[in-house]
Amino acid sequence: MSRAAIINFEDFYNFLKLRDVFAGIDVFPLEPFPKNHKLRKLKNVIFSPHRAGALDFAFKQMGELVIQDLQLIIRGLPPRLCKRAQKETVGHLRSKPVDIN
C-alpha cells in the first residue's frame, strides 16, 4: 500500500539534509521518480523498487495472518494481527494514482 501521498517530500528532503539519519524509500509521489531530483543526491538515502508486496511469499504470509485472525473471530475473540480501518486514518493510506508507471 503506497503511503507516498501522506508525506511532503520537500519537508522530508529538508529533514534528511539537516540530520544524521538514513532513509530507505520505496514509494514516491511521482513514479518513475525523477532522475535529477535533489533527494537522489543525498548520501543518507537508499532507493528501492517497491516489489515486496508482489512476492509469492508475501501474499501467502498475508493470507496466513488473515486466517489466524479469522479463527479468533469465529471463536468470539478479537483479531490480533490485522488492523481495523479507522475513518481518521484510512484516507491517508489510499494509494495515490500515478501518471506514468
Steps between C-alpha positions, in 0.01 A plus 500: 500500500652830397539765765696744284199732488509566877855633517613837371816408310632859517482493881640146499795618290569788742477263798746252344737773381535648849515183712724201545233242419446258214192431290404207281233606250294270279192711420508844343254781420600474132589173337740458347673730749690771306867412444607858569302545824712653780399220740707262284816700578484439875746238629264386778219385267459155347248451219337164450241369256165434666468129430474322835121488498502321165710206619324166524637454852355836613152420368503162675620658824224765484246222444626315807455814713142536381424131564642519853283803579191340343548198724497734802193690375309173444563416869367842605845646569641827362751487213866542599693531173284702261423863572156658499448779247440831676315785325762743630791322333366297208494804271873543549574144392339503158741443217561810298448434127808550287508653154789285378571149612 
